[in-house]
Amino acid sequence: MKSKALFLAVAIFALISAAASAQPQWKGTIVKEGEVTVVKNPKEPLYKTPVLELREKLSLGGAEAEGEYAFGRIRHVVIDDAGTIFILDSQASHVKVFDASGAYLRTIGRKGQGPGEIESPMTLSLNSSTGELAVHQASRRMSYFKTDGTFSRHLSFKEMWALRGRVDSKGNIYITEGILDEKDPRYETKMLGPDAALIALIAKSPAPTGGGRLDPFMAINYFIVDRADRLIYGYPKTYEIQFFGPAGPKLFKKIVKEYDPVPVTAEERAEQEKGVPPEMKIDFDFSKYHSAYYRFFASDTGHLFVQTWEKTKDGKSVHDIFDPEGRFIGRIPLKPSGLEVLKGKYYALEEDEDGYQTVKRYALTWTVK
């Protein structure tokens, strides 16, 4: 009896060991550099099989849309915790609001420069703690509205040329400012207080130079503010993404990844040259390769989705997926552009070959733990 029990114990241990060895092993490292956690990832993801599945559940806009469901040019989209969808239409200079079922609720703002009016809108943010929408505009101001459509106030950026602007739940504003310096043209990412007073300069990166020379494929910085009030910033000259906050602009984590650069094709160069009006003289200085990645979006669970320049045969963009620790766990092809993952739902702004845009919601199911 004892020998049989011993045999069973050995057999069970062998099965457990075999199952454990069958689990994929992440080949990266997590190290501390001072107070910053650096997650170093290899080229290959942890899982080679799909890590999630998507099923389309809702679509707003598109070629067949009419009335309140038709859009001019969608610039930005945000979603609140109840699933309400706020769509910024830059052509009409207003925000359309839809409930979680896709039913039209109201339109916020109108075109103009007066109180409650919007001019050249760029980005849209939602301050979840105050229930305010913030519309950042190229006219160097932020306009605030209650989610019921009531206008609150305008805030001027004065001399700051804010190209992008987002707010967090404390009302702080994050911007990328274009600095028009002949010797050092650059982008500066800054944190401002609710009154637009400067709190901190977070990062700098080069901007296109003057003199008629242009590289359409140069690396351009990008940032988001996630639902935990963390600023996630990247300058894709290299594959590195930085995490700041949430209690102030303090760097606490970096995700880095090995990658193979994607060459800029002759067709891509020709497309850029074709778009220049005949009267303009531009000396193009094309990069040989695309930047390390294009942009990214986050989930409320802490996952990060990074859009690369790799394309599938049907035109989808390959996205790298990182888990909350920063480990590279998988890849998925998606139609640009992903917006957010919230409460098990994936939201995207997609565009067809004719330029018609749709806001879509998908049910998302993780296939790995």
C-alpha positions as CSV (number, residue, x, y, z in Angstrom):
1,M,0.0,0.0,0.0
2,K,2.8,2.4,0.9
3,S,4.5,1.8,-2.4
4,K,1.2,2.4,-4.3
5,A,0.7,5.7,-2.4
6,L,4.2,6.7,-3.2
7,F,3.8,5.9,-6.8
8,L,0.6,8.0,-7.0
9,A,2.3,10.9,-5.3
10,V,5.2,10.8,-7.7
11,A,2.8,10.6,-10.7
12,I,0.7,13.6,-9.5
13,F,3.9,15.6,-8.9
14,A,5.1,14.7,-12.4
15,L,1.8,15.8,-13.9
16,I,1.9,19.1,-12.0
17,S,5.5,19.7,-13.1
18,A,4.6,19.0,-16.7
19,A,1.7,21.4,-16.6
20,A,3.9,24.1,-15.1
21,S,6.6,23.6,-17.7
22,A,4.0,23.8,-20.4
23,Q,3.1,27.4,-19.3
24,P,4.8,30.0,-21.5
25,Q,7.7,31.8,-19.7
26,W,8.1,35.6,-20.1
27,K,11.7,36.3,-21.2
28,G,11.9,39.9,-20.1
29,T,13.2,41.5,-16.9
30,I,11.9,44.0,-14.3
31,V,14.6,46.1,-12.7
32,K,14.8,49.2,-10.5
33,E,16.7,52.2,-11.7
34,G,16.6,54.5,-8.7
35,E,12.9,55.0,-8.0
36,V,11.8,54.0,-11.5
37,T,10.7,50.5,-12.3
38,V,11.9,49.5,-15.8
39,V,10.2,46.6,-17.6
40,K,12.4,45.3,-20.4
41,N,10.6,43.2,-23.0
42,P,11.9,41.0,-25.8
43,K,10.6,41.1,-29.3
44,E,8.4,38.0,-28.8
45,P,5.2,38.2,-26.7
46,L,4.5,35.9,-23.8
47,Y,1.6,34.2,-25.7
48,K,1.7,33.5,-29.4
49,T,-1.9,32.5,-29.6
50,P,-4.6,35.2,-29.4
51,V,-5.0,36.7,-25.9
52,L,-8.4,38.2,-26.4
53,E,-11.6,37.9,-28.6
54,L,-13.8,40.8,-29.9
55,R,-17.4,40.7,-30.9
56,E,-19.0,43.9,-32.4
57,K,-22.0,45.1,-30.4
58,L,-22.7,48.7,-31.4
59,S,-21.9,51.0,-34.3
60,L,-22.6,54.8,-34.6
61,G,-22.1,56.7,-37.8
62,G,-20.9,55.4,-41.2
63,A,-22.0,55.9,-44.8
64,E,-25.7,55.1,-44.2
65,A,-26.1,57.2,-41.0
66,E,-28.8,60.0,-41.1
67,G,-29.9,62.8,-38.9
68,E,-28.3,62.9,-35.5
69,Y,-26.4,59.7,-36.2
70,A,-24.5,61.3,-39.1
71,F,-21.1,63.0,-38.4
72,G,-19.0,65.5,-40.3
73,R,-15.5,64.7,-39.0
74,I,-15.1,62.9,-35.7
75,R,-12.1,64.3,-33.9
76,H,-12.3,62.6,-30.5
77,V,-14.5,60.3,-28.4
78,V,-14.8,59.7,-24.6
79,I,-16.9,57.3,-22.6
80,D,-18.1,57.7,-19.0
81,D,-18.5,54.9,-16.4
82,A,-22.2,54.4,-17.4
83,G,-21.2,53.7,-21.0
84,T,-22.4,57.1,-22.3
85,I,-20.6,58.1,-25.5
86,F,-19.5,61.7,-26.2
87,I,-18.4,62.3,-29.8
88,L,-16.5,65.5,-30.7
89,D,-17.3,66.5,-34.3
90,S,-14.7,69.0,-35.5
91,Q,-16.5,69.9,-38.7
92,A,-19.7,70.8,-36.9
93,S,-17.9,72.1,-33.7
94,H,-20.1,70.3,-31.3
95,V,-20.3,67.2,-29.1
96,K,-23.0,64.6,-29.7
97,V,-24.1,62.5,-26.7
98,F,-25.4,58.9,-27.0
99,D,-26.5,56.5,-24.2
100,A,-25.0,53.0,-23.7
101,S,-27.6,51.5,-26.1
102,G,-26.6,54.0,-28.8
103,A,-29.7,56.2,-28.5
104,Y,-29.1,59.9,-29.3
105,L,-29.4,62.1,-26.2
106,R,-28.3,65.7,-26.9
107,T,-25.9,68.0,-28.7
108,I,-23.5,70.1,-26.7
109,G,-22.0,73.4,-28.0
110,R,-22.1,75.1,-31.3
111,K,-19.7,76.7,-33.8
112,G,-18.4,80.1,-32.8
113,Q,-16.3,82.1,-30.4
114,G,-18.8,83.2,-27.8
115,P,-20.0,81.7,-24.5
116,G,-20.9,78.1,-25.0
117,E,-19.5,78.1,-28.5
118,I,-16.6,76.0,-29.9
119,E,-13.9,77.0,-32.4
120,S,-11.5,74.5,-34.1
121,P,-11.9,71.7,-31.5
122,M,-9.0,69.3,-31.1
123,T,-9.5,66.9,-28.2
124,L,-12.2,66.0,-25.6
125,S,-11.8,65.1,-22.0
126,L,-14.1,64.1,-19.2
127,N,-13.5,65.1,-15.6
128,S,-15.2,62.2,-13.8
129,S,-15.1,63.8,-10.4
130,T,-16.9,67.0,-11.4
131,G,-18.9,65.7,-14.4
132,E,-17.4,68.2,-16.7
133,L,-16.5,67.9,-20.4
134,A,-13.4,69.8,-21.5
135,V,-13.1,70.7,-25.1
136,H,-9.5,71.7,-26.1
137,Q,-9.4,74.1,-29.1
138,A,-6.8,75.3,-31.5
139,S,-7.9,78.8,-30.6
140,R,-5.7,78.4,-27.4
141,R,-8.5,77.8,-25.0
142,M,-10.4,75.1,-23.1
143,S,-14.2,75.2,-22.9
144,Y,-16.0,73.4,-20.1
145,F,-19.5,72.0,-20.2
146,K,-21.6,69.9,-17.8
147,T,-22.5,66.6,-19.3
148,D,-26.2,67.7,-19.4
149,G,-25.0,70.4,-22.0
150,T,-24.8,73.4,-19.6
151,F,-21.9,75.7,-20.5
152,S,-19.6,76.3,-17.5
153,R,-16.7,78.5,-18.6
154,H,-13.8,79.2,-21.1
155,L,-10.2,79.0,-20.0
156,S,-7.5,80.7,-22.0
157,F,-4.0,79.3,-22.6
158,K,-2.9,82.8,-23.5
159,E,0.5,82.6,-25.2
160,M,0.8,78.8,-25.0
161,W,0.3,77.1,-28.4
162,A,-1.3,73.9,-27.0
163,L,-1.6,71.3,-29.7
164,R,-3.2,68.7,-27.5
165,G,-4.9,69.0,-24.1
166,R,-6.4,66.6,-21.6
167,V,-7.7,67.0,-18.1
168,D,-7.6,64.6,-15.1
169,S,-10.1,64.0,-12.3
170,K,-8.6,66.8,-10.3
171,G,-9.0,69.3,-13.0
172,N,-5.3,69.5,-13.9
173,I,-4.5,70.0,-17.6
174,Y,-1.9,68.2,-19.6
175,I,-0.8,69.7,-22.9
176,T,1.7,69.3,-25.7
177,E,2.9,72.8,-26.6
178,G,4.5,73.7,-29.9
179,I,7.6,75.9,-29.4
180,L,8.4,77.9,-32.5
181,D,12.1,78.4,-32.1
182,E,14.2,78.7,-35.3
183,K,17.2,77.1,-33.6
184,D,15.4,74.5,-31.5
185,P,11.8,73.8,-32.7
186,R,10.3,71.4,-30.2
187,Y,7.3,70.0,-28.5
188,E,7.0,70.3,-24.7
189,T,4.6,68.2,-22.7
190,K,3.5,70.1,-19.6
191,M,1.3,69.8,-16.6
192,L,-0.9,72.8,-15.8
193,G,-3.2,73.5,-12.9
194,P,-7.0,73.9,-13.2
195,D,-6.3,77.7,-13.9
196,A,-3.8,76.9,-16.6
197,A,-0.8,77.9,-14.4
198,L,2.3,75.9,-15.2
199,I,3.1,73.1,-12.6
200,A,5.8,71.2,-14.4
201,L,7.6,70.6,-17.7
202,I,7.4,66.8,-18.1
203,A,9.2,66.1,-21.4
204,K,10.7,67.6,-24.6
205,S,11.0,66.2,-28.1
206,P,12.0,67.6,-31.5
207,A,9.5,69.2,-33.8
208,P,9.7,69.5,-37.6
209,T,12.4,72.0,-38.7
210,G,11.7,75.0,-40.9
211,G,13.3,75.9,-44.2
212,G,11.0,73.9,-46.3
213,R,12.4,70.5,-45.2
214,L,9.9,68.0,-44.0
215,D,10.1,64.4,-42.8
216,P,6.4,63.1,-42.6
217,F,7.6,60.0,-40.9
218,M,9.6,61.5,-38.1
219,A,8.8,60.4,-34.5
220,I,6.1,62.5,-32.9
221,N,5.4,62.4,-29.1
222,Y,2.1,61.2,-27.8
223,F,0.4,61.0,-24.4
224,I,-2.9,60.0,-22.7
225,V,-4.2,60.4,-19.2
226,D,-5.8,57.1,-18.0
227,R,-8.6,56.6,-15.5
228,A,-6.1,56.3,-12.7
229,D,-4.9,59.9,-13.5
230,R,-1.6,58.6,-14.7
231,L,0.1,60.4,-17.5
232,I,1.3,57.8,-20.1
233,Y,3.9,59.4,-22.4
234,G,6.0,58.2,-25.3
235,Y,8.4,59.7,-27.8
236,P,8.8,56.8,-30.3
237,K,12.3,57.5,-31.4
238,T,12.8,54.3,-29.4
239,Y,10.3,51.8,-28.1
240,E,9.9,53.3,-24.6
241,I,6.7,54.4,-22.8
242,Q,6.8,56.3,-19.6
243,F,4.3,56.5,-16.7
244,F,4.0,59.6,-14.5
245,G,1.8,60.2,-11.4
246,P,-0.8,60.0,-10.3
247,A,0.2,62.3,-7.4
248,G,2.0,64.8,-9.6
249,P,4.3,64.5,-12.6
250,K,6.8,62.0,-11.1
251,L,8.2,59.2,-13.4
252,F,7.7,55.8,-11.7
253,K,7.7,53.3,-14.5
254,K,9.1,52.7,-18.0
255,I,8.1,50.0,-20.5
256,V,10.8,49.3,-23.1
257,K,10.7,46.7,-25.9
258,E,13.0,45.2,-28.5
259,Y,11.6,45.5,-32.0
260,D,12.3,45.4,-35.7
261,P,11.8,48.8,-37.4
262,V,9.2,48.9,-40.2
263,P,10.6,50.4,-43.4
264,V,8.9,53.3,-45.1
265,T,7.8,52.1,-48.4
266,A,8.1,53.8,-51.8
267,E,4.3,53.9,-52.0
268,E,4.2,55.8,-48.7
269,R,6.7,58.3,-49.9
270,A,4.8,58.8,-53.1
271,E,1.6,59.4,-51.3
272,Q,3.1,62.1,-49.2
273,E,4.6,63.9,-52.3
274,K,1.2,63.6,-54.1
275,G,-0.6,65.5,-51.4
276,V,1.5,68.6,-51.8
277,P,-0.1,71.5,-53.8
278,P,1.8,72.4,-57.0
279,E,2.5,75.9,-55.8
280,M,4.3,74.7,-52.6
281,K,7.9,73.8,-52.7
282,I,8.9,71.2,-50.1
283,D,12.2,69.5,-49.8
284,F,11.3,66.1,-48.3
285,D,13.8,64.4,-46.1
286,F,12.2,61.0,-45.7
287,S,13.2,58.6,-42.9
288,K,14.2,55.2,-43.9
289,Y,12.1,53.6,-41.2
290,H,8.9,54.4,-39.3
291,S,9.1,55.4,-35.7
292,A,9.1,52.6,-33.0
293,Y,5.2,52.8,-32.7
294,Y,2.4,55.2,-33.6
295,R,0.1,55.7,-30.6
296,F,-1.5,53.8,-27.7
297,F,-4.6,53.5,-25.6
298,A,-5.3,52.0,-22.1
299,S,-7.8,49.8,-20.3
300,D,-9.4,50.3,-16.9
301,T,-7.6,47.1,-15.8
302,G,-4.2,48.6,-16.5
303,H,-3.4,46.9,-19.8
304,L,-1.8,49.1,-22.5
305,F,-2.4,48.6,-26.3
306,V,0.3,50.0,-28.5
307,Q,-0.4,50.6,-32.2
308,T,2.6,49.7,-34.3
309,W,3.3,50.4,-38.0
310,E,3.0,46.8,-38.9
311,K,0.0,46.1,-41.1
312,T,-1.9,42.9,-42.0
313,K,-3.0,42.1,-45.6
314,D,-6.5,43.5,-44.9
315,G,-5.1,46.8,-43.7
316,K,-5.4,46.3,-39.9
317,S,-2.7,47.7,-37.6
318,V,-0.9,45.2,-35.4
319,H,-1.1,46.2,-31.7
320,D,1.3,45.1,-28.9
321,I,-0.5,44.3,-25.6
322,F,1.2,44.9,-22.3
323,D,-0.3,43.6,-19.0
324,P,-0.6,45.9,-15.9
325,E,3.0,45.0,-14.9
326,G,4.3,46.1,-18.3
327,R,5.0,42.7,-19.7
328,F,4.5,42.1,-23.4
329,I,1.9,39.4,-23.5
330,G,0.4,39.4,-27.0
331,R,-0.5,41.0,-30.3
332,I,-3.7,41.7,-32.1
333,P,-4.6,43.3,-35.4
334,L,-7.2,46.1,-35.1
335,K,-8.7,48.7,-37.3
336,P,-7.4,52.1,-36.4
337,S,-8.0,53.8,-34.1
338,G,-8.5,52.3,-30.7
339,L,-10.0,54.5,-28.0
340,E,-10.2,52.6,-24.7
341,V,-11.1,49.4,-23.0
342,L,-13.7,49.9,-20.2
343,K,-15.7,47.4,-18.2
344,G,-15.0,44.5,-20.6
345,K,-15.8,46.6,-23.7
346,Y,-13.5,47.9,-26.4
347,Y,-14.3,51.2,-28.1
348,A,-12.8,52.3,-31.5
349,L,-13.1,55.0,-34.1
350,E,-12.9,53.3,-37.5
351,E,-12.9,54.7,-41.0
352,D,-13.7,53.0,-44.3
353,E,-12.0,53.5,-47.7
354,D,-14.4,56.4,-48.6
355,G,-13.6,58.3,-45.4
356,Y,-16.8,57.5,-43.5
357,Q,-16.2,57.2,-39.8
358,T,-17.9,55.0,-37.2
359,V,-17.6,54.7,-33.5
360,K,-17.8,51.0,-32.5
361,R,-18.1,49.1,-29.3
362,Y,-17.0,45.5,-29.0
363,A,-17.5,42.9,-26.2
364,L,-14.0,41.9,-25.1
365,T,-13.1,38.5,-23.7
366,W,-9.6,37.6,-22.4
367,T,-8.6,34.1,-23.4
368,V,-5.6,34.1,-21.0
369,K,-5.4,34.7,-17.3
